Every structure is written in structure tokens, then in C-alpha cells.
Amino acid sequence: MTRIPSKDEVLAWISDNPTLASKRDIAKAFGINGSDRIELKRILRELEDEGHLAKRNKTYRDPDKLPPVAVLEVGEVTPDGDLFANPLEWQGEGAPPRVVFVAKPGDPALKPGDRILCRMTEVKGEDHDYEARLIRRIGQAAHRILGIFRKGAEGGRVVPIDKGADKEWMVPAGATEDAKDGELVEAQQTGPRARMGLPKAKIVARLGDPTEPRAVSLIAIHQHGIPDDFPDDVIAEADAWKPAGLKGREDLRHLPLVTIDPADARDHDDACYAHADDNPKNPGGFVIWVAIADVAHYVTPGSALDREARRRGNSTYFPDRVVPMLPDRLSGDLCSLHEGVPRACLAARIVIDAQGEKKSHSFIRGLMKSRASLNYREVQEAEDGTPNETCAPLMDEVIHPLFAAYRALKLARAQRQPLDLDLPERKIVLTEEGKVESVRFAERYDAHRLIEEMMILANVAAAEELNRLKRPLLFRVHEEPSPEKLEALREVAQASGFTLAKGQVLKTRHLNQLLAQAEGSEFDELINITTLRSMTQAYYSPENFAHFGLALRNYAHFTSPIRRYSDLIVHRALISGHGWGKDGLSPEDIDQLEATAQHISDTERRSMAAERDTTDRYLAAYLSDRVGNEFAGRISGIQRFGAFVKLDETGADGLIPVSTIGAEYFRYDGDAQTLTGEHSGLTLSVGQRVLVRLAEAVPVTGGLMLELIEVDGTTLPTLRGRTPRGGKPVQRKAAKARRSNEKTAKKVRRRRK
């Protein structure tokens, strides 16, 4: 009788030979033939029942190990450039093993969420357990949506909350995750897209009642994939830090630096101080200090904090919450320049002349202590002559010198002529319960402009310093408008009775001249909005293409490292450039600069979209009780399907569907941005003043549907179902039929000839 191997021997063989793990392979390896295979089968079944083996496609394997060939889902690229993937069929206990994807020449570009079939090799890496090599890509990233779950007899459906989505998703029984009817859910597509019928999906997350006030920002967080939970190792790393001391730093605690922020600021990452320059060679000049939290001391290259900060790219701000780039231990404590507390900082000492032009700058890694945490309003009131108890002791030493330095910086700004848009910001005010209390214009003071000018000055100094040191960095780039967008702006300006210079190199002063022409006119807001829309979007780049909007040749973000990863990179570059420590820009940082620039530019746009969507939903919720009311506004955009209107009172954007404007056919002219009624001759164009009625407000989607009542003070002659001026209604089908008949008549005439 052939010797039957022990269970340990079978497990050892399978572990050493994962590609030869079928019953036939095992029998062959141990020389088992004939009826002895029955005993081998019993041993394999017992090992399977005991959990030591898992059977898949007639092959046995260790359930705590991955098979030789596995399906993975692509994760994200680490700052070191490694691409990790997650096994989709993990059956072991505990967390799945970490798998690093090893690309070879000719492999397709992969993105997070892609599913790939890979050959697996077990390794003993420092931060991973397997290496995966591509066999083939088997699917793009699975499509996900947010929607309202509607329960049915066999599963249910998901109604998307996206404004542009009109197709529901079917959820089979067993894939609902016990979601309740009317609950907000996140669903993921299952299987290929069907040509006919509804796409199938499974519920992957239940998000609760969509009517709850806090659900508004939660929807945006999930919809845009913004990470809002910190991993345990990131929290542990942040909690382990102690406040930085004076070692290796210059003591700046004697400087009366102050922070000036909004009254509801959640962090304080910049402080400033100014005094008259006592150098006789600089009469009327100033010395300006800008101190920024030294985040680089705590968030070191390659750390868990660093990986998570890069992944997030930036903080995202909503009316009811912040999704921070860093854990609260850092963002709200160790890196926040609280009043009276020693804090690590990087400080710029900048000398300007009486006309606000920068004469010199230097950078210091220091330890500061904020003299006071002030807000914009109290600082402005103090400068205007009514200081409160906090500001009164600071007037002569701090507040008056800051404003004096600001007046000099204004002279330099006027000479430089950056783009001077006037677009008042609307602020959503919430109750304690999270409901919209009011929508009002955000207050704007010279105190705001003071801080802005000093931060711009520090950002310029940082970029110039790193250029001098010949150190790599991330520039903040803003390129000039494209010829197409510039021509569109010129057309709107001409239609409004203004002119925009043509045939010369465009400079911001040319745009400012246009804005000055429109100032105070009925087209003021239109020209400002259209000018803004003509601008290209700013982005980050290791190459310097200048900043058109600010009219600056060298510009980098240095002043907000608590909330922007770009600023952290600039801080590290300054640290390594001056030899201030081992926590400067690492070789891996430098190698990844281009990828980092692209990534954080993308996360910035993601946050902007999420913040905009949240504002739309809050405004829709605020206006939902006023359906049927009339509102004044201005047409802000024209599309084939209708006209967009920005309401004066709230700044909310709503749509007038073309089907509701009149009982006639409307021609769309994309170049001129107009809709023209074929029968009435009514023309709708960007910039027209309108009176509209709110027909529908949907808080879950943020959508507003409007009905047109007046255009430029004239009552609309035709509403759907009513008789247009001068006769019978002309239906779209009738107009279409008339055109068809005219073509037929022409053909008949040609034949007769």
C-alpha cells in the first residue's frame, strides 16, 4: 500500500507549489494511485472543513494566501510611485494582504478602480506581501452613483440624484444591504452595461435620510469620492507628536505677530506683523513679517501622515463641516498658531519701499508666539476708530503699522494691475440644526485685502527664493485666456456696448479697462462673470508658466500648508535649500513632482466641484418653501435645451427649459449664445434681465426649474398653451411640418421646370 502523506505534508506541498495544487497534481507528487486516492480525497476534505484549505475550480489552496492568479482592483499610486491593488476574492481572516503591481513595458495605463487579472508572486517586502504582474485588464473602474433607494417586490431601484442622470438602476434581491425605502444609498454597477433595460447594481453604502440637514455635504463627499475618514495609523502618528521646541530654530517669540482670520475660522496657519523700516536708505519703507505654521516638522516625507495628506491634496470646506487634509491633532492644535502658545513656523522677512515694491527678503525657521487671534471685522473696526478690548492695546504697535504697510502694497498693486474682478461672495448661514437660515453677501473689508496682499507677497518671495537656490518646487500657474474664450468675451462686451482691445498682447490691464467701463452699469455683474469664465483654470506645475491673473512672473503657494499639500512641498524645498533639517524635500518628492502637481490639481478641482454642488443643494433647500414666487435675475448661460438664470437675491442658478418658454420652435446659436423664437422673434441672450417664477426646487439634486415671465422689463408674449401675439399658437410639430412642406414644394417646382 502506498504511504499516504500527513496533513502537514499536504499543506507544505500546496504552499511550495501553488500552481500544482489540484488533487491530480498532489496525487502525482506523492505517488498515490488507484484506490489510495480515496484516502487522499478524505484528507483534502478534512483540511477544507478545518479551514486550512479552500477549493476553487478543482484546485486547493491556503485560504490565508492568494492564488497564483487573482483578480485585483487597482488602488492609488503612493508618493513613492508604487501602485497598490486590492484582491477581490480574499477569503482569509483579517485584512487582505498588500499587493504591489509591477508594470512591464507595454502594459496599459491603469487608474484607481480598474479590475485586472494578475499572476501573483508571494514576497517578503517591507510594506507588501505580493507582487502582481498583469495578464490582462478585465474591466474599467466600476461605475458608482448616489441615489434614493425605492424598495420593490424583488429588490428595488436606485433613483440617481445627479441633475443630468435620468436612468434608474435596478437592484436585485440580495444586493440591497437591507436599505430602507427612501434612504440615500451609494450603488455600484454589476455586470456589463445592458443595451436594453435598466442597468443592474448593488448597494455598497447606506447613507441615511437624504432630508437630514447634514446629508447635504455628505452627499457631495461620497459623490466626489473625497476621503473623510483617517486611517488608524495616520491618527496614531498624529497623536504621538509633541509640540516642537526651540532646538534648531530662531526665537521669534518677541515679535508681536497676530493672526487675522474669519470669525469662524477652524485653523490659523498664518500670522503677520509690520513696522517702519529704520534703514535710512529706505525712507517710507516697511519690514513685513509673514509667519506660517511649520507643518513639515510633523508631516515628514514617506510617513503615514504624508501619504494621507498627498492622497487628499487639500482640505474641503462646506457650510456645515470641513474635511481636513490633516487630522485635528495637527490642523486644530500643533500646527494652528493659537494665541499665546509657542508654535513652530517658517517666517519670511520682507522689506518693501514706500511704493510697495519688494526690495529684499529672507526666510527663517523659527518659533513664534501669536500676540492675538483676531478676526477681520474687529481689526477693520479698530482701524476705523472703534477698537474693542482686544485690539485697543495693539493699535500703535500692530494694527496701524499693518494698514500703513498695506497702503504701500496697494500702490504696487495699482502699478502691476492684476485682474480686478468684483464678484461679491454669497455666504450660506446655517442654524444650529444645520438648516439654511439665510443667504447673504459675505462681508468684505480692507482687512481682508491687507491679509491677501501680504500672503501674495510671501508667496512671491518663496518662489523667488527657491529659484535663487535652484531648488525644485511647485509653481502656481495661471495661463492667459485662449483666443476662443477671449473672442467670446469680446462679443459679450460689444453686445453690452463696451470695447475690449484687440490686435495686441493681452494684459490684465486691458481686462481691467473693460471692467471699469461696465462698473456701475446694469451690465456690471455680467461683464465680471463673463471675464471670470474666460479665464483658464489655475493649476500646479514644476515648470513656471507665470500667473496671468495676478500679473506675476514667479508665484508659488507657501502660506497655507495646513490645508494645501502644494504649500507643504514648498516648505520642504525651503528646508532642504537652507539645510534646516532632514525633513526637507526628499528624492522621492522630487521624482514625483510632476505626478504630485497633476494629482493635487485634480483634488483641488474635485473639492471645488463638491463645494459648488453642496451650495446648490443648500440653496435649493432654502428656496423649496418659495415655489411659485417670482424672482429677478439675469441670464447667465444659453444652451440648446434652455437658458440658465442667476437669481439676484441668492445667487442661485436655475434652468428655464426651452419647452416652457413658448409654444414655438426656438433656434439655438452656439456662437452668439442665443435662443430665437421662430414665430415670435423673441431672442434670449446672455446678460438679459429677466423675471422668473420658481416652478420646482429639488434639494437632493440641487436643481431649480424656472418659468420665464419677463425679459428686459417686457412681459413674455407667449407662454406654453397660450396664444402668442397676433394669432394662433404655432406648435413645434406644425413649424417642423411647414418647413418640410416648403422643401417638398421646392422639389416639385424644380421637377416641373
Secondary structure, 3 states (H helix, E strand, C coil): CCCCCCHHHHHHHHHHCCCCCEHHHHHHHHCCCCCHHHHHHHHHHHHHHCCCCEEECCEEECCCCCCCEEEEEEEEECCCCCEEEEECCCCCCCCCCCEEECCCCCCCCCCCCCEEEEEEEECCCCCCCEEEEEEEEEECCCCEEEEEEEEECCEEEEEECCCCCCCCEEECCCCCCCCCCCCEEEEEECCCCCCCCCCEEEEEEEEECCCCCCHHHHHHHHHCCCCCCCCHHHHHHHHCCCCCCCCCCEECCCCCCEEEECCCCCCCCEEEEEEECCCCCCCCCEEEEEEEECHHHCCCCCCHHHHHHHHHCECEECCCCEECCCCHHHHHHHCCCCECCEEEEEEEEEEECCCCCEEEEEEEEEEEEECEEEEHHHHHHHHCCCCCCCCHHHHHHHHHHHHHHHHHHHHHHHHHCCCCCCCCCEEEEECCCCCEEEEEECCCCHHHHHHHHHHHHHHHHHHHHHHHHCCCCCEEEECCCCHHHHHHHHHHHHHCCCCCCCCCCCCHHHHHHHHHHHCCCCCHHHHHHHHHHHCCCCEEECCCCCECCCCECCCCCCCCCCCEHHHHHHHHHHHHHHCCCCCCCCHHHHHCHHHHHHHHHHHHHHHHHHHHHHHHHHHHHHHHHHCCCEEEEEEEEEECCEEEEEECCCCCEEEEEHHHCCCCCEEEECCCCEEEECCCCCEEECCCEEEEEEEEEECCCCEEEEEEEEECCEECCCCCCCCCCCCCCCCHHHHHHHHHHHHHHHHHHHHHC
